[in-house]
Amino acid sequence: MNRRAFLALGGAATVLAGCEGPQPRPARPLTATQSGEPTLRWRMTSSFPRALDTLFGGAERVARRVGELTDGAWSIHVYPAGELIPSLQVLDAVQQGTVECGQTASYYYLGKDPALAFDACVPFDMTARQKTAWLLEGGGLELLNERFAAFGVRTFPAGNTGAQMGGWFRNPVTGLNDLKGLKVRVPGMGGEVMSRLGASVQNIPGGELFTALQMGAIDAAEWVGPHDDEKLGFHKVVQHYHYPGFWEPGPNLSVYVNERAWSSLPAAWKEIFRAACLETVTWMLARYDALNPPALARIRAAGVTVAPFPDEVLREARAATEAILEGHAAADEGYRKVYTSWKSFMEPSSAWLGLAELAYARFQAGGAGG
Amino acid sequence: MNRRAFLALGGAATVLAGCEGPQPRPARPLTATQSGEPTLRWRMTSSFPRALDTLFGGAERVARRVGELTDGAWSIHVYPAGELIPSLQVLDAVQQGTVECGQTASYYYLGKDPALAFDACVPFDMTARQKTAWLLEGGGLELLNERFAAFGVRTFPAGNTGAQMGGWFRNPVTGLNDLKGLKVRVPGMGGEVMSRLGASVQNIPGGELFTALQMGAIDAAEWVGPHDDEKLGFHKVVQHYHYPGFWEPGPNLSVYVNERAWSSLPAAWKEIFRAACLETVTWMLARYDALNPPALARIRAAGVTVAPFPDEVLREARAATEAILEGHAAADEGYRKVYTSWKSFMEPSSAWLGLAELAYARFQAGGAGG
């Protein structure tokens, strides 16, 4: 949406006063007006640009479904990153009530509270399936919402990319030595881990990655997976595509809602919002699973070598991750509570999913003897 | 629910005439009556008994969520297998309009149309994640609903167990020879495959399995996975628990809706029903993923040996499966259309999920070198 369209919308949209939070709502606005106009209008800002059509598409889908499930009585207008609110200020904007809700990834806010990262992912986190199970049925979401309560915000699982790729390398990574001094772009905690392995971690915005890689300013860059990576064109400048992206093995995307806006909703609309988000967890993964396979085939056809990171890289990276997490847990009781729940869910879960599920996936992938 | 309670409910519930289908509904029953009574009452019959709390729990959850999302205006009463309709007659009951909807697994009806099995699973089918992706984003659900249209029924994905276990064996399966003449209980197409491998397949209801295994009437039995199996007590009589259950690597559970009942719903309620089902896909898998790990640990602690089927068993079983599927596809153009879509989605999907997702799961399970 361009600036003009945004301004045009301003008259109809509920424009909220900066720090006063959303206005009170009628108790049961369960139907559209007689003329078919919404009785409730919300705004959702996203951390993602439109170009990340599957990530940003998750925000659009939540909004669309809220409209469909309320027969048009509740309208949510979605803004991509930067149009209304900068990409990494979604938590602030929802906290302050500038918007009623926002779509983001909670690891962006670990500077405010390192425990929030468990809502999205930390390196060597659970897979998408495990993360969803922990959040919904393992008490994870409840614990995280205790942390988010300090911001006057409530978080809802609303998407997952599945295990991401490890990224694009000018030269193949054959062992730990190949990482020493390597100029890599890996954001957040993944970058912290790479740095502990000897890499020189660069902080470069997504939009500048292709040029940085092409011009040799960096030796390696990670983004998401085949579908999103292909659009940035990395395969045109470097030839080695490594996996897995151990820093994002199953990141959960979140929708935050301002607590006062939430409490003003009628009960059925709270459940409708929850449903729209939860549906979108399934939708986003399904969408990626439909889009990534043909993108991977095209990337391979372009001559790219697709290869796993050596085991020693994964082992050292996991050890570095554990040191970081244990450090936080030792320093902060609140963090430790989330960390302990997360760890004690993941370990038996991995033992279980390492049987039938793993044996079958391995056979299916042609590696039955592996 | 006992018979008396059912009869008591009869007065309030909409009792439909056998083959006339549901009665017409008002166009927009979007709110409960002023006294808080539902304005629409449906009945859902399930193929599963209450004891399968996670499978049957899926039906209960869909009904509960429909109530919550409509603020109590739409009530669905759920009946476990046999209380209203026999377990394997859900399709018939929904088709005839005896109930408006039903929860089941579509492979129960392959005698009516073998292509319906792809809605649940065939042996060596996709994993849960792949199946959901194919149904939602790969055109699978649309193709299947063309088949279900012949029954005046519409199917909705509404649950998944994940990859099941291969079952309980008196003696370990160390190779194909161990299957020759073995008296096993594996229902449906899985049984047909086991039979082609030389096993003597027995047809025994779930409720009689424990006794049959205990008394030596059978040598092996499969059920679901640790959580459900533990309740039947198999680990008390035999000691070898094999995996994976290659006949159910990711079965989708379905909710069927009678087409006339569906078409009488207001648009928003159609979307609410769809959301309640789709949410339940995520919920059921998460619930199993929370319940199976501790059940597995208890089963192991009881001294059970948990081991994979040998590769030669999986390879032969897959070859037998392919022969069966190709036979159907050669004989029936409608089947071939579904089969071709299914196969052409699964192959590149397995290649993609065999990279980052599999490498990570393997490392997580401690088999990084495998």
Interface residues (C-beta under 8 A of the other chain):
Chain A: R28 L30 T31 R65 E68 L69 T70 D71 F124 T127 A128 R129 Q130 T132 A133 L135 L136 E137 G138 G162 A163 Q164 M165 G166 G225 P226 Y243 P244 G245 F246 P249 P266 A267 A268 E271 I272 A275 A276 L278 E279 V281 T282 W283 L285 A286 R287 D289 A290 N292 P293 P294 L296 A297 V306 P308 D311 L314 R315 F345 P348 S349 S350 A351 W352 L353 G354 L355 A356 E357 L358 A359 Y360 A361 R362 F363 Q364 A365 G366 G367 A368 G369 G370
Chain B: R28 L30 T31 R65 E68 L69 T70 D71 F124 T127 A128 R129 Q130 T132 A133 L135 L136 E137 G138 G162 A163 Q164 M165 G166 G225 P226 Y243 P244 G245 F246 P249 P266 A267 A268 E271 I272 A275 A276 L278 E279 V281 T282 W283 L285 A286 R287 D289 A290 N292 P293 P294 L296 A297 V306 P308 D311 L314 R315 F345 P348 S349 S350 A351 W352 L353 G354 L355 A356 E357 L358 A359 Y360 A361 R362 F363 Q364 A365 G366 G367 A368 G369 G370
